[in-house]
Amino acid sequence: MSERSQVLAAEAETVPIGRPAGPWREAWTILRRDRAFLLSAPIIVVFCLMAAFPQLLTTEAPTDCFLDRSLDGPSLTHWFGYDLLGCDYWTRTVYGTRVSMVVGLGVVIVSGVVAVVLGAISGFVGGFVDTVVSRVTDLVIGIPAILAGIVIISFLNGPGVPQIILVLSLLSWPIMLRIMRGSVLEQREEQYVVAARASGAGTIRILRKHVMPNAMAPVLVYATLYVGTVITAEAILSFMGVGLQLPAISWGIMLAGAAPYIERAPHLLFPGLFLVLAVLAFLLLGEALRNALDPTRR
């Protein structure tokens, strides 16, 4: 290759002046060396596979119950023992993973879409739109989330997973919206946005092509951390009897049913260990993403 060709190739790979390089490739390089990521990511993958394909981990059905083995302890063939109704506790714990993962990820996705869209528009457009969105956000933030969730769900007749996701999503978007709005406010003053405006690009194109990809990192970090909070909230609501109801299978329902028998059958706490492990894994993943995407923390 001639010297001129080498120069042209180097220039083609150079990021345009005034526009910051996307953090994603560099973040992935950092993540691959992060112990928190290497520990949490496989755990989350296992939980997701467990939720999607529980048959891979158990050959029994969660409804195969026999009273003659009620509250029997763990054994080599039945790792988690049996519950009060004689159901295989490992099987029910595995099937209960689906509710926690679906609710946790579902709430974060739904509330995240709302927060990203409204936060981007509010921060970039400003003016009256920003004022209205900010005041509504302040109003929702002032409502205690768990208390409001209990009140709203109590009016629903036998809420299912979609209803739980909807209620928790209604109470979960404000913080993410504020994070997105603040990130957009920083990005809209960058030189690459000024250059895009000067070239005649419209507001929607600037937001979609330039601002939002560079403003998403803080929201992604918070959303990852928040999955664990949502999983805990669902378990609390089910444990209190205002969330999902039998015959649904969730860790919260299992812990609620186990509460009166803990002294006699401590193995009934196994769903709680799964709950703690899932929450901890998402917290570690969020912390790893924060370290990778925030240059000041490296």
N, C-alpha and C positions, 0 to 999 in steps of 0.2 A: 504494500500500500504506500502511495506517495505521501510526502509530507503534507501536501495540501489536503489530501483525502483524510488524513488523520486529524487535522485541525477541524475540518468540517464535521467529522464524526463526533469529535469532542464537543463542539458547539451544539450539535443536535441533542446531546444528552444533558446539556446544562439547563437547569431550571431557569425560567425567564426572570429577569431582574425585577425586583419589587414584589414578587409573589413567593410566599414561603413554601418550602418543600413540604409535601404531605408527611405527616408523622407516622403513618401506618407501617411502612416498610422498616423504618428504624425501630419502631415499637416492637415489631415481631422479632427482630434480631435480639432486642433486650429481653423479651419474654422467654425466648428459648433458653436463656441462661438464668432465669429467675426461679429460685427454689420454690417460692410460693405458687407460681404458675405450674411448675412441673408436678407439684403435689396436688393442687386443687383441680386442675383440668381433667386428669384421669378419673378422679372421683365423680366429677359432674357428668362426664361421659358415661360412666357406669350407671349413675342414677337415671340418666335420660334413656339409656338402653333398657334399664329395668322397667321404666315407665312405659316405654313403647312396646317392648316384647317380654312381658313377665313370664311367658311360657318357656323362655330360655333358661330360667333359673329355678323353676319349680314345675313338677309334673302334676301336682294336685290342683284342684279347683278351690277357690276360697270359700265356697259354699258347702264343701264336703265336711260336715261336722257330725260328731258322734259323742253323745253325752257321757258314755262310759270312759272317755279319756279326758274329761273336764279338768283343766288346770294341771295336767301332767307336765312335769318339768322337761327341760331340754334333754335330748339324747343324740346319739351319733346319726340316727336316721331322721330325726326331727329336731333341727338345731335350736329352734326357739320354743319348743314345747307346744302346748295347746292353750287356748283361751277358755273362758267359762263354758262356752257351748261345745267345746271339743273340736274346734277348728284348728287346723295347722297354722301356728302363729307366724312361722316364716313365710308361708304362702300369702297370708293376709297382709303382712308387712310389705312384701314385694308388690302386691297389687295396690296397696295404699300409696306407694310412691307415685303412681300416675296422677292422683289428685293433686299432690303437693307440687309436682313439677308443672303440670298444666296450669294450675292456678298461679304459681309464682311467675312463670314465663309469660302466661297470658296477660296478667295484670300489667307487668312491666312493658310488654309490647303495646298494648292498647293505650295505656297512659303515656307511654313514651312517644307514640305517634302524635297524640294530641299535644303534648308538651313541645315537641320539636317543631311542629307546624306553627302553632300559635306563638311560641317563643321566638321563632325566626321572623315571623311577620311583625310581631310587636317590637322586637329590637331593631329591625332594619327600617321599618316604615316610620315608627315613632309617632308623635303627635297624639291625636284623639284616639287612634287605635291602641296605642301603647297605654294610654291612661285607662281606657276601659278594661283591657286585658289585665293590667296590673291590679286594678281595684277588685276585680272578680277573683283574681288569684289570692289577694290578701284576705278576702272573705272566706274562701275555702280553707286556707291555711289556718285560720282562727278556729276551725271546727275540730275538736278532738277526734282523730280518725277512728280509733277502736270503738269509742262510745257511739259515734255516728253510725259506724257499721252495724253495731248491735241494734240500734234503733231502726235503721232502714231494713235490715234483714228480718227483724221480728215481725214486720208487716207482710213479709212474703210467706206464702203458704208452701212449706217444704222446698226451700231454695235448692237448686242444683248447682253444678259447677259453673254454667254460664252466668247465672244470677250472682254468684259469689264474685266472679271475675268482674262483672259490670259494677257492682257496688264498690269493691275495693279500688277499681280503676277510677271511679268518680272522685275518690278521696286521695288519690296518689299522684296526680299529675302536677300540682302546683310547684313543688320543689324543683322538679325536673324542668318545668317551664322557666323558672327563675334562672336556673343554671344556663339553659339554652339562650335566654334573652341576654344575660350578661356576656356570654361568649360571642354572640352575634354583635353586640355593641362594640366589642374589641375588634372584631374582624372587619367591620364595615368602614373603619378608618384606615385600613391597610392600603398600601400603594396599588396592589393588584386590583382592588375594588375601584379605586379612583380611575385606574387605567381602563377597566371594563366599562365604567360609566362614560368615559371620554370617547370610547369606541362606539357608543350608541347602544350597548346592550341594555335590555329592559330589566326591570326589577326582578321579575320571576326568574329570568335566566341567570342573573347575578347571584340570586339566592341559591338556586339549584346547582349551578355549575361551580361557583366560587366560594360563597360564604359558608353554606351548610356543611360541605365536606370538611372544612377546616375548623368548624365550630362544634362538631359532634363529639370530640374526644371527652370533654368533661361530663357530658350527658351519659355517654357509654359507661364511664367509670361509675357514676352514681347509680345507673340502672342495674349494673352487675351487683353492686353492694345491696341494692334494694330488693333483689330477688329473695334473699334470705329473710328480710323483714316481712315480705308478703307471705312466704311459707309459714313463718311463725304466726302471723295474724290469722291465717286460715285455720291453723291448728288450735289457736286460742278460741276462735269463734265456735269451732266444732266441739272443743272440749267443754265449753260453757253451754252447749246445747242449742245455740242459736244459729249455727252454721249448717253444714251438711248433716243429714239425718240418715239413720239406717234405712234401707240396706246398703247405702253407700259405704265404701271402704276408704278411710283416710287415717293418717296417723293420729290426728286429733280425736276422732271418734274412738279409736282403739285405746288411747290413753284415758279417755273419759270412762270407758267401760272397765278399764283395769283398775281405776283408782280405789274402789272398795276392797280389792283383793291383793294389793301390793305386798303386804306383810306375809301373806300365805304363799303368793306366787310372784316373787320379784322378777321372774323372767318376762312378765307382762310389760316391763319398762323398755324392752328392745325397740319399739317404734320411736321412743324418745331419743334413743341413741342415734337412730337413723336421722331423726329431725335435727339433732345437734350437728351431726356430721355434714348434712346437706347445707345447713346455714353457714357453718364454718368454712366449707369449701367455696361457697359464693363470696364470702367475706375475703378470703385469701385471694381469690381470682380478681376481685375488685381492687384490692390493694396492689396486686401485681400490675394490673392495667394502669393504675394511678402512677406507679413508679415508672412505667414504660412511656406513658404519654405526657407526663409533666416534666419538662426539662429541669425545673428547679429542684426536683427530688432525686435526680440521678447523682 
